[in-house]
Amino acid sequence: MRILVTGGCGFIGSAVVRHLLAATDHAVVNVDKLTYAASPESLASVATEPRYDFVQADVCDRATIDAILVAHRPDAIMHLAAETHVDRSIDGPADFVATNVGGTYTLLEAARLYWNGLPCARKAGFRFHHVSTDEVFGSLGATGRFSETTPYAPRSPYAASKAASDHFVRAWRDTYGLPTLVSNCSNNFGPCQFPEKLIPLTILRGLAGQSLPVYGDGSNVRDWLFVEDHAEALVAILERGAVGEAYNVGGDAERSNLTVVHAICDILDELLPVHTGPRRSLVDFVADRPGHDFRYAIDAGKIARDLGWRPRHGFENALRRTVSWYLENEAWWRPILDGRYRTERLGLAAAP
């Protein structure tokens, strides 16, 4: 297939592009606006691959998206372009509504026009895969897991924007017949993640000997999913998933935020010890995020049963691999810290 991937210079998007080119015969057209969190450097290893094309474009720009579809004639679309950081959505929700809701609508309409013009055989095989988050389901208590039938209950501007986009995708399937798939994943981690997120933020601040902010008492729980496992799941869904279905993707690795931060400290202490003592002493409990969901956990039984996918990487080994990657790739993250982001606290916008 020729697959159009939106947001392919982002964290998960770049992992998907690398996996597609390394493990399949598919061709990739990467459409990315190159916002602050995009890193073309994450695709340096595939930049000269004959099966890879890059187009800088905004998914909200209908005329440009129409032209890209006509020029590249994809067999499928994997839609990953999104604003993703909850803290930034608290400070500035407008960008999240514009990109996550408006951009998804624009892409759906462009895809519908393109799909309707395809010959019958290609039309039958076309797929629109929308990649979303478990945050649309809201917050869990101490027990239970999100399934594909869990009611939506988003609690942050980011989660609300992704919930809306999920609903638009399903509406275009039910109303217009567009062959869509939806996937909802748990918290990703791994190489090439922009350092505003918990794991890379902790690694880089720990390297610098800076305080390690932990929201509240650190007891909030996430189900952690290694990004390479997620990329494999997304391709499995695109290739073998049933049209109109949703698939939850999780790592079966629930950990509290404090547990994750402590694990990173211990790995850093082992790989790069410092004379000032254990990095756990750098933990700084800070004011909690407004509306902070207590716990997320994914029931990934459906994708295991229907598509045969399960995560291949255990959390501890994947975390060690991730820490080692940041230690070995300062050339990737140093320009980010010197320019676009300096690990400052976000998400404390005062009410108007």
Beta strands, then each sheet from edge to edge (+ up, - down):
strand 1: 2-6
strand 2: 27-32
strand 3: 52-56
strand 4: 76-79
strand 5: 127-133
strand 6: 180-185
strand 7: 187-189
strand 8: 212-215
strand 9: 221-226
strand 10: 246-249
strand 11: 254-256
strand 12: 283-286
sheet 1: 3+ 2+ 1+ 4+ 5+ 6+ 10+
sheet 2: 7+ 9+ 11-
sheet 3: 8+ 12+
end
